Amino acid sequence: MRVKMQRRCERVGGQAKPPAPRRAECPGCSVGQAVWPAARTAAPVLSHLLSVLLSAGLAAWCAQAPAGQQQRDLRVEKDVPEVAPAAPKIPRSYALVVGIANYQSLPEKLQLRYPERDAEAMYSILISQEGGNFPAENVRRLIGPRATLANLRRELEQWLPAVAREDDRVLIYFAGHGFVYQGKAYLAPYDVDLKKIVATGYPMDTLGAVVGSKIRARWKVLLTDSCHAGAINPEADNATINRSLLDLSRSLFSLTASRDRERSFESPEWGGGHGIFTYYVVKGLEGSADENRDGIVTADELAEYTRVNVRSATNAQQNPTSDRASFDPNMLLAYIPSNAAAGAPPAPKFGTLVIASNMDGVEVFVDGKSVGVVNKAQPLTLPGLVPGVHTIKGVRMGYEPDGPREEMVYPGQTSTVQIRIQVQVRRKKAALDLLDRAVEHYTDGGEKNYRRAAELLAQAIALEPRYSEAFLYLARVRSALFEEAAAEQAHQRALEIDPDYVEARASFGGMLLDVGNIDEAIRQLTVVAQRERNHAMAHYLLAQAFRMKEQYPLSIEHARTAIRLQPNNAEAHFWLAESLRLSAQLEEAKRAYLDYLRLSNFDSSVARKINYYALGFLAGKFGRKSRASQHDIWKDLRSLAFFGMCDAERMQKRYEAAIGYCQRSLSYYPGDPYVHYVLGLCYARSYQQSGRLEALPAASKHFRAMLALNADLAEAEYARKNLASIEAALAQRP
């Protein structure tokens, strides 16, 4: 093969086991209060135990780019949830988001810069309640090394066809390289090999066939930001691919970054660094495409907004395409309630703001939404804005903000806005002292200390009404007292004062996990992780959130990121272990549990100095009516870790080892009915393996303890049946 480079383009010559038991929600518990069907889901364990107890007589579940732009092209050839009644009904929705910047086997000159940022931006707008309104657990991401051909095939050809139904909405987004080989169009997965195109690329006609025939949905959306992406929605000379894409019995909206013989561009000029197509798609879904200002972004509106703006931005070198005959023009792609009350439709032509700053690291908000970070040497360009008045605010932690103030966007014009961050925030010493004392009480734990902390924080806020740190700790105290509405209000006030206060946003995410609002927690924590990619706490809380959503691969990914950033973060090891265990990776899970236990194995008096977040999972699990102290939470986590070890050993039929770990779990928290239940199961299985009759009284003891602690659990009936059978067997002993 001979390789000829065209900037970012390339020509290549030549010839060319059953699912793991899962932890489910317990009946009667609030969201986030989890139980352990690894040992607590009835069918698989009971069938196992039945065979055990029967023997004892017992009964017992990818042209040239404009300056500064990079082409995404490799040419290879020869030589939702229901909303308020007045709002539209949003169908159940599923999405796959793919973004690849650095490819495994491509040379450095072919690597891209922004597709992964593009994918993250797309993910954020899809799960936003002022945007796509997709449930977070229904949006899967394949970003960077995870976007292999095998994973792409699995999600496209297995997951989406399995979950989508006739009345649903399905969206597929791809950002990365696209290419053509011997006249056939492909998307490039992370592990694409240019020497093995057919074997390692994902054919666009296969994508068309999958979307058209295998995925059942009322509305189907394809958004592709790659060179030659237009081949996915080709001109008449590519009628074969076109036919494979379109299923006329269903509404298909295919919006691609370019025509089939064009390139797609990416540049730092768009929102700090994006593919031009994706930048406008996201802006459109945020509401800029909502031409009639009814709060709904339709397929027709998004197609027109994106086409007009991308064509203008690239001097007509890139023209997004969509087949207007194949989709319902009124297909709902995003719902923005705030737009519905905005008034008359805007002028048809859009404008641009260039944001400059006197300081690095200034986060910019337009109309209350973060649009990126501006530095002194790198202004932030924001094209595609609706003409009219917009509110602009620049914030930097520790300084008074610039704004909010109004700036006019003129149709077809570029205006520069200068952000000046000058006044450093200074606090009264008395307020600082009050905060310090309040934090001491908060750390000590217990209702009396929490009440005293709240009093001190109220005094600090009276002295300094814009004391965001005091509002943050007030939020934490209110959360600790189970005063969720007051906690949410205090978190929001801290963020109103300092919108770039990432610790407050992360803490807010943790509190939302506390009360079971996992979707909003994921939205808030995703903002933190995108704003500060090295924010370990955000990653371990996301690990917890995705574990609670049973999205174990995402939980594992975030837990491992948290561990890489902060190796001694014990809780990150705990959530890693949890998701590994619940995805049947038992040996890895045990190692992660042991890492957690080792890192948290300090004198118990130290536990009171450890800050824990998202405590409602624990308080709810144990049915407590008052917030546990930090010391109690340390004990609870260790109890859960030993239980995880017990359950992993149980699933590997190592019952004696399982019994030992469950007993260690009870030594930290004797009142967990589930541990007693699993311990009863393990003793019964131990009896089947060894024939030791003394295991049966032990099994009976723990089944009885489980019933005494909570006789209303779903597993209680099985415990009763097991007890009856065990007692009958024991009565027949000589």
Long-range contacts (C-beta under 8 A, 24 or more apart in sequence): 1-194, 1-195, 2-79, 5-109, 6-73, 6-75, 7-64, 7-65, 7-70, 7-71, 8-62, 8-65, 8-70, 8-71, 8-72, 8-73, 8-109, 8-110, 8-112, 8-227, 8-263, 9-62, 9-71, 9-73, 9-74, 9-75, 9-227, 9-263, 10-73, 10-74, 10-75, 10-76, 10-110, 10-179, 10-194, 11-75, 11-76, 11-77, 11-79, 12-76, 12-77, 12-181, 12-194, 13-78, 13-79, 14-78, 14-79, 15-78, 16-76, 16-77, 16-78, 16-181, 16-182, 16-197, 17-584, 18-44, 19-584, 20-581, 20-582, 20-583, 20-584, 20-651, 21-45, 21-582, 21-651, 22-550, 22-582, 23-550, 23-578, 23-582, 26-713, 26-714, 27-712, 27-713, 27-714, 28-712, 29-620, 30-515, 30-516, 30-620, 31-516, 31-517, 31-518, 32-513, 32-514, 32-515, 32-516, 32-518, 32-548, 32-616, 32-617, 32-620, 33-516, 33-616, 33-617, 33-620, 33-621, 34-548, 34-617, 34-621, 35-621, 35-674, 35-713, 36-643, 36-647, 36-674, 36-678, 38-581, 38-582, 38-647, 38-650, 38-651, 39-647, 39-650, 39-674, 39-677, 39-678, 39-681, 40-674, 40-677, 40-678, 40-714, 40-715, 42-714, 42-715, 42-718, 45-681, 46-718, 48-685, 49-681, 49-684, 49-685, 49-722, 52-684, 52-685, 52-687, 52-688, 53-684, 53-688, 53-722, 53-725, 53-726, 55-688, 56-687, 56-688, 56-696, 56-725, 56-729, 57-725, 57-728, 57-729, 57-732, 58-684, 58-722, 58-725, 58-726, 58-728, 58-729, 59-721, 59-722, 59-724, 59-725, 60-684, 60-718, 60-721, 60-722, 60-725, 60-726, 61-718, 62-177, 62-178, 62-179, 62-188, 62-226, 62-227, 62-228, 62-263, 62-264, 63-262, 63-263, 63-317, 64-317, 65-263, 65-265, 65-317, 66-265, 66-267, 66-314, 66-315, 66-317, 68-267, 68-268, 68-269, 69-265, 69-266, 69-267, 69-269, 69-276, 69-314, 70-112, 70-113, 70-265, 70-266, 70-267, 71-227, 71-263, 71-264, 71-265, 72-112, 72-115, 72-176, 72-177, 72-178, 72-225, 72-226, 72-227, 72-257, 72-263, 72-264, 72-265, 72-266, 72-275, 73-177, 73-178, 73-179, 73-226, 73-227, 73-228, 73-263, 73-264, 74-106, 74-110, 74-177, 74-178, 74-179, 74-188, 74-194, 74-227, 75-179, 75-180, 75-227, 75-228, 76-179, 76-180, 76-181, 76-194, 76-197, 77-180, 77-181, 77-182, 77-183, 78-182, 80-132, 80-133, 80-134, 80-135, 80-169, 81-133, 81-135, 83-133, 83-335, 87-295, 87-335, 87-337, 88-296, 88-332, 88-335, 90-133, 90-169, 90-332, 90-335, 91-167, 91-168, 91-169, 91-218, 91-219, 91-332, 92-138, 92-165, 92-167, 92-168, 92-169, 93-132, 93-133, 93-134, 93-135, 93-138, 93-168, 93-169, 93-170, 93-171, 94-134, 94-138, 94-139, 94-160, 94-163, 94-164, 94-168, 94-169, 94-170, 94-171, 94-217, 95-126, 95-132, 95-134, 95-138, 95-139, 95-140, 95-170, 95-171, 95-172, 95-173, 96-139, 96-140, 96-142, 96-155, 96-156, 96-159, 96-160, 96-171, 96-172, 96-173, 97-122, 97-123, 97-126, 97-139, 97-140, 97-141, 97-142, 97-143, 97-173, 98-141, 98-142, 98-143, 98-147, 98-152, 98-172, 98-173, 98-174, 98-175, 98-176, 99-141, 99-142, 99-143, 99-144, 99-147, 99-174, 99-175, 99-176, 100-143, 100-144, 100-147, 100-175, 100-176, 100-177, 100-188, 100-189, 100-190, 101-144, 101-176, 102-144, 103-176, 103-177, 103-188, 103-190, 103-191, 103-192, 104-145, 104-190, 104-191, 104-192, 105-191, 105-192, 105-193, 105-194, 106-177, 106-192, 106-194, 110-177, 112-176, 112-177, 112-266, 113-266, 113-268, 113-273, 114-175, 114-266, 114-273, 114-274, 114-275, 115-175, 115-176, 115-225, 115-266, 115-275, 116-143, 116-144, 116-175, 117-273, 117-274, 118-175, 118-225, 118-266, 118-274, 118-275, 118-278, 118-279, 119-143, 119-173, 119-175, 120-526, 120-530, 121-271, 121-274, 121-278, 121-282, 122-173, 122-175, 122-223, 122-278, 122-281, 122-282, 123-526, 124-523, 124-526, 124-527, 124-530, 125-282, 125-285, 125-286, 125-334, 126-171, 126-285, 127-519, 127-522, 127-523, 127-526, 128-523, 129-520, 129-523, 130-286, 130-287, 130-335, 130-336, 130-337, 130-338, 130-369, 131-285, 131-286, 131-334, 131-335, 131-336, 132-171, 132-285, 132-333, 132-334, 133-334, 133-335, 134-171, 135-519, 136-518, 136-519, 136-522, 136-523, 136-545, 136-549, 137-518, 137-519, 137-546, 137-549, 137-550, 137-551, 138-163, 140-551, 140-554, 141-554, 144-190, 145-190, 146-190, 146-557, 147-176, 147-189, 147-190, 148-189, 148-190, 148-191, 149-189, 149-191, 149-192, 149-200, 149-201, 149-202, 151-189, 152-187, 152-189, 152-202, 153-202, 156-207, 156-210, 157-210, 157-214, 160-210, 160-214, 160-215, 161-210, 161-214, 161-215, 161-216, 164-215, 164-216, 164-217, 165-216, 165-217, 166-216, 166-217, 166-218, 167-217, 167-218, 168-216, 168-217, 168-218, 168-219, 169-217, 169-218, 169-219, 169-220, 169-221, 169-332, 170-211, 170-215, 170-217, 170-219, 170-220, 170-221, 171-220, 171-221, 171-222, 171-223, 172-207, 172-211, 172-221, 172-222, 172-223, 173-223, 173-224, 173-225, 174-223, 174-224, 174-225, 174-226, 174-229, 175-225, 175-226, 175-275, 175-278, 176-225, 176-226, 177-226, 177-227, 178-204, 178-224, 178-226, 178-227, 178-228, 178-229, 178-231, 178-264, 179-227, 179-228, 180-228, 180-231, 185-228, 185-231, 185-232, 185-234, 185-241, 185-260, 187-224, 187-226, 188-226, 204-231, 204-232, 204-241, 205-240, 205-241, 205-244, 205-245, 207-232, 207-245, 208-232, 208-241, 208-242, 208-244, 208-245, 208-246, 209-244, 211-245, 211-247, 211-252, 212-244, 212-245, 212-246, 212-247, 212-250, 212-252, 213-247, 216-250, 217-250, 218-250, 218-251, 219-251, 219-253, 219-328, 219-331, 219-332, 220-250, 220-251, 220-252, 220-253, 221-252, 221-253, 221-254, 221-255, 221-299, 221-331, 221-333, 222-252, 222-253, 222-254, 222-255, 222-256, 223-255, 223-256, 223-281, 224-254, 224-255, 224-256, 224-257, 225-257, 225-264, 225-275, 225-277, 225-278, 225-281, 226-257, 226-264, 227-257, 227-258, 227-262, 227-263, 227-264, 228-258, 228-260, 228-261, 228-262, 228-263, 229-256, 229-257, 229-258, 229-264, 230-256, 230-257, 230-258, 230-259, 230-260, 230-261, 230-262, 230-321, 231-260, 232-256, 233-260, 233-321, 233-322, 233-323, 234-260, 235-259, 235-260, 242-323, 246-323, 246-326, 248-326, 251-326, 251-327, 251-328, 251-331, 252-323, 252-326, 252-327, 253-299, 253-303, 253-322, 253-326, 253-327, 253-328, 253-331, 253-333, 254-322, 254-323, 254-326, 254-327, 255-281, 255-299, 255-302, 255-303, 255-306, 255-320, 255-321, 255-322, 256-320, 256-321, 256-322, 257-310, 257-318, 257-320, 258-318, 258-319, 258-320, 258-321, 259-319, 259-321, 262-317, 262-318, 262-319, 263-317, 263-318, 264-318, 265-314, 265-317, 265-318, 268-378, 269-381, 270-313, 270-381, 270-383, 271-371, 271-372, 271-380, 271-381, 271-382, 272-372, 272-373, 272-374, 272-378, 272-380, 276-310, 276-313, 276-314, 276-318, 277-306, 277-310, 277-318, 277-320, 279-383, 279-384, 280-305, 280-306, 280-309, 280-310, 280-313, 280-384, 281-306, 283-309, 283-384, 283-385, 284-334, 284-384, 285-333, 285-334, 286-334, 286-336, 286-369, 287-334, 287-336, 287-338, 287-339, 288-350, 288-384, 288-385, 288-386, 290-334, 290-336, 290-339, 291-345, 291-346, 291-348, 292-345, 293-339, 293-340, 293-342, 293-343, 293-344, 293-345, 293-346, 294-339, 294-340, 295-335, 295-336, 295-337, 295-338, 295-339, 295-340, 295-341, 296-332, 296-334, 296-335, 296-336, 297-332, 297-333, 297-334, 297-335, 297-336, 298-329, 298-330, 298-331, 298-332, 298-333, 299-327, 299-328, 299-329, 299-330, 299-331, 299-333, 300-324, 300-329, 300-330, 302-333, 302-334, 305-384, 308-350, 309-350, 309-383, 309-384, 313-383, 346-386, 346-387, 346-388, 347-387, 347-388, 347-411, 348-411, 349-387, 349-411, 349-412, 350-383, 350-384, 350-385, 350-386, 350-387, 350-409, 350-411, 350-412, 351-383, 351-385, 351-386, 351-387, 351-409, 351-410, 351-411, 351-412, 351-413, 351-414, 351-415, 352-381, 352-382, 352-383, 352-384, 352-385, 352-409, 352-413, 352-414, 352-415, 353-381, 353-382, 353-385, 353-390, 353-392, 353-407, 353-409, 353-414, 353-415, 353-416, 353-417, 354-379, 354-380, 354-381, 354-382, 354-414, 354-415, 354-416, 354-417, 355-379, 355-380, 355-381, 355-382, 355-392, 355-394, 355-416, 355-417, 355-419, 356-416, 356-417, 356-418, 356-419, 357-394, 357-418, 357-419, 357-420, 357-421, 358-418, 358-419, 358-420, 358-421, 358-422, 359-396, 359-399, 359-421, 361-396, 362-394, 362-395, 362-396, 362-419, 362-421, 363-394, 363-395, 363-396, 363-499, 363-500, 363-531, 364-392, 364-393, 364-394, 364-419, 365-391, 365-392, 365-393, 365-394, 365-395, 365-403, 365-404, 365-499, 366-390, 366-391, 366-392, 367-391, 370-499, 370-527, 370-531, 373-531, 374-419, 379-416, 385-409, 387-411, 392-417, 392-419, 393-499, 394-419, 394-420, 394-421, 395-421, 395-498, 395-499, 395-500, 396-421, 396-500, 397-498, 397-500, 397-501, 398-424, 398-425, 399-423, 399-424, 399-425, 400-424, 400-425, 401-499, 425-466, 427-464, 427-467, 428-463, 428-464, 430-463, 431-460, 431-463, 431-464, 431-467, 431-470, 432-460, 434-459, 434-460, 434-463, 434-470, 435-460, 435-467, 435-469, 435-470, 435-473, 438-470, 438-473, 438-477, 439-473, 442-473, 442-476, 442-477, 442-480, 443-608, 443-609, 443-611, 443-630, 444-608, 444-629, 444-630, 445-480, 445-608, 445-627, 445-628, 445-629, 445-630, 445-631, 445-632, 446-629, 447-481, 447-626, 447-627, 450-477, 450-480, 450-481, 450-627, 451-481, 453-477, 454-478, 454-481, 466-497, 467-497, 468-493, 468-494, 468-495, 468-497, 468-498, 468-501, 468-504, 469-494, 471-497, 471-504, 472-501, 472-503, 472-504, 472-507, 475-504, 475-507, 475-508, 475-511, 476-507, 476-511, 479-511, 479-514, 479-615, 479-627, 480-615, 480-627, 481-627, 482-626, 482-627, 484-511, 484-514, 484-515, 487-511, 500-531, 502-528, 502-531, 502-532, 502-535, 502-538, 506-535, 506-537, 506-538, 506-541, 506-613, 507-613, 509-538, 509-541, 509-545, 510-541, 510-613, 510-614, 511-614, 513-541, 513-544, 513-545, 513-548, 513-613, 513-614, 513-616, 513-617, 514-614, 514-615, 514-616, 514-617, 515-616, 516-616, 518-545, 518-548, 518-549, 521-545, 522-546, 522-549, 534-565, 535-565, 536-561, 536-562, 536-565, 536-566, 536-569, 536-572, 537-562, 537-613, 539-565, 539-572, 540-569, 540-571, 540-572, 540-575, 541-613, 541-614, 543-572, 543-575, 543-576, 543-579, 544-571, 544-575, 544-614, 544-617, 546-579, 547-575, 547-578, 547-579, 547-582, 548-617, 550-582, 552-579, 552-580, 552-582, 552-583, 553-579, 553-583, 555-579, 556-580, 556-583, 568-599, 569-599, 570-595, 570-596, 570-599, 570-600, 570-637, 571-596, 571-612, 571-637, 573-599, 574-637, 574-640, 574-641, 577-641, 577-644, 578-644, 581-644, 581-647, 581-648, 584-651, 586-648, 586-651, 586-652, 589-644, 589-648, 590-645, 590-648, 590-649, 593-641, 593-642, 593-644, 593-645, 593-648, 594-645, 596-637, 596-641, 597-638, 597-641, 597-642, 600-634, 600-637, 600-638, 600-641, 604-631, 604-634, 604-635, 605-631, 607-631, 607-633, 607-634, 607-635, 610-634, 612-637, 621-672, 622-669, 622-671, 622-672, 623-710, 635-668, 635-669, 636-668, 636-669, 638-668, 639-665, 639-666, 639-668, 639-669, 639-672, 639-675, 640-665, 642-668, 643-672, 643-674, 643-675, 643-678, 646-675, 646-678, 646-679, 646-682, 647-678, 650-678, 650-681, 650-682, 650-685, 653-685, 653-689, 655-682, 655-683, 655-685, 655-686, 655-689, 656-686, 658-682, 659-683, 659-686, 671-709, 672-709, 673-705, 673-706, 673-709, 673-710, 673-713, 674-706, 674-713, 674-715, 676-702, 676-703, 676-705, 676-706, 676-709, 677-702, 677-703, 677-706, 677-713, 677-715, 677-719, 680-706, 680-719, 680-722, 684-722, 684-726, 693-733, 696-726, 696-729, 696-730, 697-730, 699-726, 700-726, 700-727, 700-730
